[in-house]
């Protein structure tokens, strides 16, 4: 059967990982980068075959009932993640020195930090936020833009912060805006409303061959490179 595993965008990778996999119990993982001297497509085929990943949803249901783990594989360019649910599987023996639990060790990818936290309902949920160092850079950028840029350019810079607004990211964006508004107050400028931020996530097709057009660059402040180059 055809098994789709290669995403065409960073946003698609994060969405598939967090919403489709981690949310559904794929908590154990091995992540890495495929070396430049290896063919990514060949690596895909090897790993999918080795761990029997390309199976039907009915087979996954049977395995779950038998106490066996299920697996998924996801790649964007040369970064890949092997994921497994709890249960018995040769994956845990083969990769015993490398396996991590996303509930304890989040996956870091192009400035995102993708983990899993227990909610108020007592259940585990995927948690996506901006990685700590990247977020510190973002806040510094927002502070500088707030102090020096005009209203229009500052608002545009905020809209073009290149992270999808998952719940954790939204909180970070709003915190950065509050800090920026405090700086604007000191500089004698009017604060901006949270409406300048993109706070609604736009679902994407992870495996689509269509890629959206890049957003325009700010007129004065060039957005920093928040994330690792993926091109």
N, C-alpha and C positions, 0 to 999 in steps of 0.2 A: 504494500500500500504506500501511497505517497505520504511523506512526512515532511511538513513545512517547518523549517527551523531557522532560516536566515531572514532577519528583519532588514528592512530597507532604510530605517531611520533610528536615531537614538530614542526618539519619543516612542516609536513602535516597540523597541526592545524593552524599555522600562515598563510600558503598559503590559506587554505580554508576560514579562517576568513577575510583576507585582500583582496584577489583576487576575490573570489566567492561571498562574502557577502557585506563587507563594500563598495567595488567599485560599487556595484549595489544598493546602497541606504539603506542598513541595518545599520542605524546610531545610533539607540537607543538600549540600552542594559542593562542587569543586569548580573553581573559576580560574581562567588563565588566558594568555594570549598565544595564538598559534604562531610559531616562529616564521620568519620571512622566507626561509628556505623550504617551507612545506606548503602544499596545496590545501587551502581551507576546505574545499569541496571533498577532497580525499579524506581529510581528518573527520569531517562530518559523517561520511559513510562508514568509516571505521568505528567510530564511537557508537553510532546508532545501531550498527550490527552487533558490536561486542556486547552491548547491554540490552539488546532486544527492545529497543525503545519504540520502534514503529509498529505498534499494535492497536487494535480497535478499542473503542471505549468499553465494549462488552468484555473484552479480555482484561482490561484494567479493573473492571468491577469484580470479575472472578478472582483476580489476584488479591484484591483488597480483602475479600471475604475469606481468603485462605491465609491471611496474615503476611502476604508477600508485598514488598514495596513496588511501587511504579516509578517510572523515570521519564524525564523530559530533557530535551537538549535545545539550547538556544544560542544563536550566534549573531553578532553584528560586526561586520568586517572581520577583524582577527580576534576579537574578544569573544569568548564562549563561556557558557555555564552548563554544567551537568547538574540536574536536580533530581532528588528522590524523596518519596514519602517515607514514613516510618514503616518498618517491616523487614523481612529477610530479603537480601539481594546480594549477589556477588560483588556489586559495586562497593559495598561497605568494606569488604575484605580487600579488594584490589586497591582501593583508594583510602585505606584506613589512616594513612599519615597526612592526607590532604583534606579530608572531609571536614566541612564546617557546618554549624547550625546557624541559619540566618536569624534565628531569634536571639542569638548571642553575638554573632559576628556579621554585621550587615555587608551586603555586596556594594562595593564602590565602583561606579562606572561613570566616566565623563562628567564628574562633578556631582552626580546624584549619589545618595546613600540610601540603599533599598534594604529594609529590614522587616521585622515582624514583631508586633507588640500586642499584649493582651489588652483588650478594650474594657469598657465599663460593664459590658455584658458578659465578661469572663471568657470570651472567645478570642482567638488569635486573629489578628488582621494585618495585612501588609501595611507597612509604614514607609512612605517615600518623603525624603527631605533633601535639602542641599547639603552636601558634605561640609564638615566644619570649616576647613581651611578656605574652601571656595566661598562659603557664606561670609567669612570674615572679609575676603576680598570684595565681595558684592556690597557689603555694608560700607566699606571704605569708599567704594566707587559712588554709591548713592549719596554719602555724606559730602564728597567733593562736588558732585554735580549739583546738589542742593544749594551749596554755598556760592557756586560760581555761575551756574547756568540760569538762563531766563525760564519763565514758567513753561513755555511751549516746549523748549528743548529738554528740560528736566522731566516733564510728563512723558515725552516721547522715549527718553532713555529708560524710564521705569517700565513702559509698555513693552520694551524690547528686551527685557531681562529674559534670557533664553531657557527658562525652566517651566515645565508643565505644572500647573497649580494643583497638585495633590494637596490633601489637607495639611500635611506637615510643611509643605512648601508655601502654602498660602499664609500660614502663621509667620513664617520667616519673612515673606515679602511685606506683610503688614508691619512687622517689627522694624524692618529696614526703612519703610516709609515713615513711620513715627519718628525714627531717629533723624531722617532727612528733614522732616517738618520742624523738628526742634532746631536743627541747624539753620533752616530758612527763617525761623523766628528771630534767631540771634542776628541774622544778616538783614533783618528788616523786610523780609519777603513774606507773602501770604502763603499759608500751608495749602497743600494739594489734597483733594479728596481721595479716598481709597478707590474711587471709580476709575482712576487713571491706570490701575493695575488690571492685568488679565487674571481674574480670579475664578473663572470657569474653565475646567479642563475640557479640551477638545479631543474626543476619542478618535483614534486613528486606526487604519488598517495595517497591522504590523507587517504582514507579508505582501502588501501591495507593491506592484512595480511602479506605481505612480508616486512621485515625490513632489511635495509642495514647493513653491517658489520661495527663495530666501527673502527674508524681510529686508527693507531698506536700511542703510546705515544711518545713525544719528547725524544731524547736521554739524555738530561741533564735537560732542563727546563720543569718541569711538568706544564701543563696548569692549571690555577686556575679554581675553580668551579664558572663560570660566572653566572650560572643559578640555580634556585631552583631545588632540587632533584625531579625527576619525576618517579623514579623507586621504 
